[in-house]
Amino acid sequence: MFSPLLSVLFFSTFFLSVLAKDGDKSNALLVPAVVPALVGLALYAFSGIFHWLQLFRIGQRFMLPLPIGMTTMAAGFAVRILVHSSPTSLGLNIATTLLILLSPCLFLAIDYVILGRLTSVFGPEVSKQCMLIAPTRIAKIFVWSDVGTFLIQAIGGSMTTSSNIDTIHLGNKIVLVGLALQLVSFGLFTTLIIVFGFRVRSRFPQVWNATGSEGFSPFASSALGDWHILYYTLCLSCLAILIRSIYRLTEFIQGYTGYISRHEAFFYLFDALPLWIAMTLYCVVWPPRFLKVNRAEAMGMSKVPQESDVDLVENRV
């Protein structure tokens, strides 16, 4: 499922950077500060390393986009530091723009899969009555929606580093379209999560009130039964992504000469920080731990799909 998205990410960044390697032509208005970029690099690299450790220690393979996204985001900050020394390098500007602008698409993708798998754990009765979209279709619909908006943003983002003013303005408009579509898509996804929570609470109170008997240990590898921890973490993740999406949309509405674009603090406050907090929560709330528990059978409900069954569903998607 993720191979097209991952391929687009790296191919777009590499291909567009190669096209731009010839020149020091960028009319960059803002030279990034080194210290905040170093902090961003350190934080994303630390969380990314922790995610890789969790992936190899606990699994599962569907979590792979998360450590990849954190790694490419850290790479974006590393290139941002290089831009400070060579602010007119078109290739470096394109690379950092695309890595930081597009890496969050992987964060969106992991949220899509988590929701689909979480709702599937409770069995067909709960998922059918509480979800507006079948769990097997969630990732398919929203990931491919992201692929489309991803391509639009990649094209526009590369154009914003041009030396031609008209090309920059056109690139801003193209990115604006991609960000607007992404915001609408993710807003619909967030609505699914909220509706699911309210419907479970009202229609299946025994599911809503199930907390599990296990104590929460953030660094253990054992299964956990309190699904609310994962659910609320997913909600916080969505909130962070929505904040970031609204910020990016506002930034590109103002254009590259706008107040937000010319003040780097907005980027760190409304983009880098919310995303880092949201994705770092998954370091301790590692989703596969909450998806191992056979909750529905324990509560006398319909059969819960085993891990192999869920993998089968994801493969069909």
N, C-alpha and C positions, 0 to 999 in steps of 0.2 A: 504494500500500500504506500509506503513512504519512499520507495525508490524514485518515483517521478519527482516528488518534491525535493528530495535531497539532490538529485541530479541537476534540477533547475537551479538550486542555490549555488552549488559550486561551479557549474558550467557557466552560469551568467556572470558570476564574479570574475572568474578566470578570463573568459572570452572578452568581456568588456574592458578589463584591465589591460589585456594584450593590445586591444585596439587603441588604447590611450597611451601606450608606453612611450610614444614618440616625443612627448613634449612637456615643457614647463610653461603651459599656456593658461592655467586656471586663474580666473579672477576672484580668488577666494577673498571674501570680506572678513572672515573670522579665522584667525590663527588659533587652533586649539591650545589650551593651556596644558602643560605637561603634568602637573601634580594631580588634577582630577582624573586625567586619563590613566595615570599610573594606579590610582586608587581603583578605578573601574576595572583595569586589567587584573589587579590583584584579587579583587572580590569575585569577579566572574571566573577567573582561573581557579581560585580556591573551591568555589561551589562546583565548578565543572569537574575538577579532580574528584571531589567527594561523590558526585553523581556517577562517575566512571567506576569508582570503587564499589558503590552500591549495586551497579549494574552487574559487575563481575561476581560480587559476593552473594547477591540475592537473586538477580534477574528482574525482570523478564525482557525478552528482546523487543517488545513493543515500547519499552522505555528508551530505546536507543536515540530517538530524536532529541531527547532532553539534554544528555551530555554533549551531543554534537552541537546543539544550539548554543549551549553555554560556552563551548570551546570556540565556535566561530565568532560569538559576541566578544570574547576575550581577545581574539585575533583582531577584531575591529578596533578595539582600544589600543592594541599594540601598534597598528598601522596609524592610528590617530596621533600617537606620540611621534612617529616618523614624519607625519605631516607638519608638526610644529617646526621641524628642522628644514623641511622642504615644502613650504606652503603653496608653491606654484606648481608642484608636480601633479599633473592631471591623473596619472596612473594611481598614485597614492590616494588622492581625493576620491576617485571612483571606488577603489577597493574599500576604504573605510566607510564610505557612504552606503555601499551595498551590504557590507557585512553587518553593520549596525542597524540598517533599515530593514533588512530581510531576515535576519536570524530569528526575530520573534515569531515569524511564521511557523517555526518548528515548535515554539511554545504553545501556540494555538492548536497545532496538530495533536500534541500530546494530551491536551485537555479534551479534545474530541474523543480520543480513544478511551481515556479514563472514564468519561461519562457513559459511553456505550458498554464498557465492561462492568462498571459498577451497577448499572440498571439490570444487566443480564444476570448478575449474581442472585437477584431476588426471584428469579423464575419468570415464566411467560405471563402469569396472571398479573403480577405487580407491574411489569414493564408495559404490558398492553393497556392497562387502565391508567397508568400514571405518566406515560410518555406521549408527547404529541407526535413523535416520529419513532418508528421501530428502532431499537438499539443497533440492529445490524446495518441500518442505513445511515446512522449519524456520522460515523467517520467518513464513509463514502461520499456523502453529500458535501460536508463542510471541508474536508481535506481538498477535494477537487475544486471547490469554490476558492480555497486559498491558493491553489496552484494558478488559477486565473488571475487573481488580484496580485499574486507574487510576480508574475510576468509583467503585468502593467507597471508595478512599482519599480521593477528592475530596469525596464526600458526608460522610464521617466527619471529614475535616480541617476542613471549614467549620463543623461542629457543635462542635468543640473550642474555638472562640473565642467561644462563646455566653456570656451572663451567667448562664444557668441551669445550676446544678450538675448536675442530672439529665441535661440535654442534653449537657453536657461529657462525663459518664461514658459516655453512649450513643455519642457520637462517637468516644471512645477505643476502645470495643469494635468499632465498625464499621471504623475504621482498622486495628485489630489483625487483623481477619479479612482485610482486603485485603493487609496486609503478610505475613501468614502464607502466603496463597495465592501471593503473588509470590515469596516465598522458596522455596517448594516448586517452583514453575515454573522459577525461575532455577537452582535446585539440579539439576533434571533437565537443563537446558541445559548446565550446567557438566560434568555427567556425560558428555554427548554429546562435548564437546570432549576430555575426558581419554581416553575410549574411542577416539575417532578417532586421537589421537596414538599410543596404545599399539598399535592395530591396524596403522597405517601402518608403525610401526617393526618389527613382527613379520612382517607379511605382504608388505610392499613395501619392503624395506630400501634398494633403489635410489632410491626416492622420498624416504625418510627421510634418506638420506645426501647427497641433492642440495643443494648450497649455492649454486650459481651462481658465475659468474666475475666478476661485477661487484663493485666495492668499494662499501661502504655510505657514502653521502653524505646526511646527514639533510635537507638543504635543496635537493637537486637534484630534478628532475622526471622523470628517466629511470626506466625500468623496472628492478626489482631481482629477482634470481633466488633469493635465499636466503629461502625461505618460512618458515623457522624463526623469523625475527625477528618476523614478523607473528603467527605462531602463539603464541609466548611472550608477546607483548604482549597478545594476546587473553586468554590465561590470567591474566595479571596484572590485566587489566581485570575479569575475572570474580571474582577474589579480592577486589578492592576493593569490588565491588558486593555480594558476600556479606557482607563485614565491615559494610558500611553497612546491609544488610538485617537482620542479626542485632542490630545496635545499635538500629535503629528498632523492631524487634519487642520488644526488652527494655524500651525506653523506654515504649512504650504498654502493656506488661504491668504496669509499675509505676504507670501513670496520670500525670495531669498534676501531681499532688502528689508524685510519686516523686523519689528522690534524683537520678536521671539528668536528669529534666526541669528540676530546679532548679539544675543546674550546667552552665553553657553550655560548659565546656571539653570535655565528652563529645561534644557535637555537632560541634565543630571537629575533634576528634581522630579520631572514628570515622565521621564522615559527610562533612563538607566536604573534609577533607584527602585521604583515600583516593580519593574520586571525582575530585578535581582532578588528583592524580598520574596516575591511570589514564587519564583522558581527555586529559591534556596529552601523554602519550606518543604519542598519535596525531598530534600536531603534527609530530613528526619521523619517526614510522613511519606515514606516510600510506598507508592500505590500498590505494588504487587503483594505486600504484606496484608492488605485489607481485602484483597480479592481471592485469597486462598481459603477463606472461611466459608463453610457450607451453612450459611445462615438460614436459608429458606427451609431446608430439611429439618433443622433443629427446632424451627417454629411450627412444624407440621404443615408447611405449605407445599407448593408444587416443587418438583425436582429442580435442583440447581444444576446448571451446566458445569461440568468439571472443566479443569484448566484446558484439557485437550479439546473439549467441545468449543470453548471460547476461542481458542486458537483457530479452530476450523472455521468459525464464523468470521474472524478477522481475515483469514486467508481468502474467503469468498469475497470479502469487501475489496 
